[in-house]
Amino acid sequence: MTDSPVPAYMLANLLVTDAAQYRMYEKGFFPILKRYGGEFLTYDDQPDTLEGQSPRPGRLILFKFPSEELARQWFADPDYQALSAHRRAGTQLEFITLVRGLQPRTA
């Protein structure tokens, strides 16, 4: 049996404050995401927190990579970092979090 890479997920929470700046970010986002095998899963501008502290009001975004290594390479990519200047200028970012897609342990 071979170990296959464990998928990794990125969860972001942000509030769009300048739609034009954020739109410039969105236009360049997807080609760079795909370069690393990333897949956009969903976003929600009005998520419901069923228990615990709610994230900052705004947008929750979820996307997936084939592995943690590819997720980290995407984030460190110079093209992505340059593009993210538009995100920084057009949003109030609460977090971008890497979540490893580990399987639950069985007893």
C-alpha positions in Angstrom: 0.0 0.0 0.0 1.4 3.4 -1.0 0.8 6.6 1.0 -1.0 9.1 -1.2 -0.8 12.8 -0.3 -3.3 14.1 2.1 -5.4 16.9 0.6 -5.2 20.4 2.2 -7.9 23.0 2.5 -7.6 26.8 2.7 -10.3 28.6 4.7 -10.3 32.4 4.4 -12.5 35.0 6.2 -12.5 38.5 4.9 -14.7 41.6 4.5 -14.6 43.2 1.0 -14.1 47.0 1.5 -13.1 48.0 -2.0 -14.9 46.0 -4.7 -12.7 47.2 -7.5 -9.5 46.2 -5.8 -11.0 42.8 -4.8 -12.2 42.2 -8.4 -8.7 42.7 -9.7 -7.6 40.0 -7.2 -10.3 37.7 -8.2 -9.4 38.0 -11.9 -5.9 36.8 -11.3 -6.6 34.3 -8.5 -7.9 31.3 -10.5 -5.1 30.8 -12.9 -2.5 30.8 -10.1 -4.8 28.4 -8.0 -5.0 26.0 -10.9 -1.2 26.1 -11.3 -0.9 24.2 -8.0 -3.8 21.8 -8.6 -6.1 24.0 -6.4 -9.8 23.7 -6.6 -12.3 26.4 -5.6 -15.0 24.8 -3.5 -17.3 27.5 -2.3 -17.8 30.8 -0.6 -20.6 32.3 1.5 -21.2 35.9 2.3 -23.7 35.1 5.1 -22.5 31.9 6.8 -24.4 30.6 9.8 -22.4 29.8 13.0 -24.4 27.1 14.8 -22.3 27.1 17.9 -19.3 29.1 19.3 -17.9 32.4 18.2 -18.8 33.6 14.7 -16.1 34.7 12.4 -15.9 38.3 11.4 -18.9 39.3 9.3 -18.0 39.0 5.6 -17.0 36.2 3.2 -15.9 32.7 4.1 -14.0 31.0 1.2 -13.0 27.4 1.0 -10.7 25.8 -1.6 -8.7 22.6 -1.8 -5.2 21.5 -2.9 -4.0 17.9 -3.6 -1.4 18.3 -0.7 -0.2 20.6 2.0 3.1 21.1 0.1 1.2 22.4 -3.0 -0.9 24.7 -0.8 2.2 26.2 0.8 3.8 26.6 -2.6 0.7 28.4 -3.9 0.7 30.8 -1.0 4.5 31.5 -1.4 4.3 31.9 -5.2 5.7 35.3 -6.1 2.9 35.8 -8.6 0.3 35.1 -5.9 2.0 37.3 -3.4 2.1 40.2 -5.9 -1.6 39.6 -6.8 -2.6 39.5 -3.1 -1.7 43.2 -2.8 -5.1 43.8 -4.4 -6.7 41.6 -1.8 -4.9 43.4 1.0 -6.0 46.8 -0.4 -9.6 45.7 -1.0 -10.4 43.7 2.1 -10.2 43.5 5.9 -8.7 40.0 6.3 -9.5 38.0 9.5 -7.6 34.9 8.5 -6.3 32.5 5.8 -6.0 29.1 7.5 -4.5 25.9 6.2 -6.4 22.7 7.2 -4.9 19.3 6.6 -7.5 16.8 5.3 -6.5 14.0 7.8 -8.7 11.0 8.1 -10.4 10.5 11.5 -8.6 7.9 13.7 -10.5 4.7 14.3 -10.4 2.9 17.6 
